[in-house]
Amino acid sequence: MGRRGRPAGPTGHPLPNQTVEVRPVLTALTSVTGFTGARGTRVGVSLDTSAGTPVVLRFWQTKTDIPADALVPCTGSGVVSFVPDPTSPTARRAAVEVGFFRVLA
């Protein structure tokens, strides 16, 4: 990573129709399991590589577009953070590692 959490190498914007969603997990066997907590009514989703505004999800299993103005690496990996909002003592964030691949036209 470069300065301020921005990618150090070449960057670009996500392709159209790239989405993100929150799904309920029926088991706690995964380390990426988050929890909205007692007060959570929405989840903020952000890429660690983009200084853009987080995507706000208000419903389970509803795909939402990743903003086309997000700045992401052309290759490599990054983390998508899922942050409960509002937070509470029982809320837990989740982080999912993702891969970035350059698409050649």
Backbone hydrogen bonds in HBPLUS format (Angstrom, degrees):
<---DONOR---> <-ACCEPTOR-->    atom                        ^
c    i                          cat <-CA-CA->   ^        H-A-AA   ^      H-
h    n   atom  resd res      DA  || num        DHA   H-A  angle D-A-AA Bond
n    s   type  num  typ     dist DA aas  dist angle  dist       angle   num
A0002-GLY N   A0006-ARG O   2.54 MM   4  5.16 157.1  1.59 167.5 175.8     1
A0006-ARG N   A0003-ARG O   3.10 MM   3  5.85 168.6  2.12 124.4 128.0     2
A0074-CYS N   A0010-PRO O   3.06 MM  64  5.85 151.2  2.14 145.1 139.7     3
A0012-GLY N   A0072-VAL O   2.86 MM  60  5.58 152.0  1.94 157.1 166.5     4
A0072-VAL N   A0012-GLY O   2.90 MM  60  5.58 172.9  1.90 164.2 166.2     5
A0066-ILE N   A0018-GLN O   2.83 MM  48  5.74 162.3  1.86 153.0 151.3     6
A0020-VAL N   A0064-THR O   2.92 MM  44  5.48 145.0  2.04 144.8 155.0     7
A0064-THR N   A0020-VAL O   2.94 MM  44  5.48 156.2  2.00 150.9 158.4     8
A0061-GLN N   A0022-VAL O   2.68 MM  39  5.57 167.6  1.70 171.3 171.1     9
A0035-PHE N   A0092-ARG O   3.02 MM  57  4.90 163.4  2.05 131.0 132.7    10
A0092-ARG N   A0035-PHE O   2.88 MM  57  4.90 165.1  1.90 140.1 143.4    11
A0041-THR N   A0085-ASP O   3.15 MM  44  6.32 165.2  2.17 132.4 133.8    12
A0042-ARG N   A0085-ASP O   3.14 MM  43  5.37 138.1  2.32 157.3 167.3    13
A0085-ASP N   A0042-ARG O   2.92 MM  43  5.37 148.0  2.02 159.3 151.1    14
A0043-VAL N   A0057-LEU O   2.86 MM  14  5.15 154.8  1.92 146.7 155.0    15
A0057-LEU N   A0043-VAL O   2.82 MM  14  5.15 173.0  1.82 153.8 155.8    16
A0044-GLY N   A0083-VAL O   2.84 MM  39  5.04 166.1  1.86 150.2 147.0    17
A0083-VAL N   A0044-GLY O   2.82 MM  39  5.04 167.7  1.83 150.9 155.2    18
A0045-VAL N   A0055-VAL O   2.71 MM  10  5.03 162.9  1.74 155.0 160.7    19
A0055-VAL N   A0045-VAL O   2.82 MM  10  5.03 148.5  1.92 157.4 152.4    20
A0046-SER N   A0081-SER O   3.02 MM  35  5.34 153.3  2.09 142.3 150.9    21
A0081-SER N   A0046-SER O   2.83 MM  35  5.34 164.6  1.85 163.2 164.0    22
A0050-SER N   A0047-LEU O   3.27 MM   3  5.52 168.8  2.28 112.0 115.3    23
A0048-ASP N   A0079-VAL O   2.98 MM  31  5.61 158.8  2.03 167.7 173.2    24
A0070-ALA N   A0067-PRO O   3.08 MM   3  5.54 166.3  2.10 115.6 118.6    25
A0100-PHE N   A0076-GLY O   2.72 MM  24  5.27 164.2  1.74 157.6 155.8    26
A0078-GLY N   A0098-VAL O   2.97 MM  20  5.41 149.4  2.06 148.2 152.6    27
A0098-VAL N   A0078-GLY O   2.85 MM  20  5.41 163.5  1.87 143.6 148.5    28
A0080-VAL N   A0096-VAL O   2.84 MM  16  5.22 166.1  1.86 149.1 152.7    29
A0096-VAL N   A0080-VAL O   2.92 MM  16  5.22 162.6  1.95 148.2 153.6    30
A0082-PHE N   A0094-ALA O   2.80 MM  12  5.09 166.4  1.82 160.3 159.4    31
A0094-ALA N   A0082-PHE O   3.01 MM  12  5.09 156.9  2.07 143.8 150.2    32
A0091-ALA N   A0088-SER O   3.10 MM   3  5.23 155.3  2.17 108.0 115.6    33
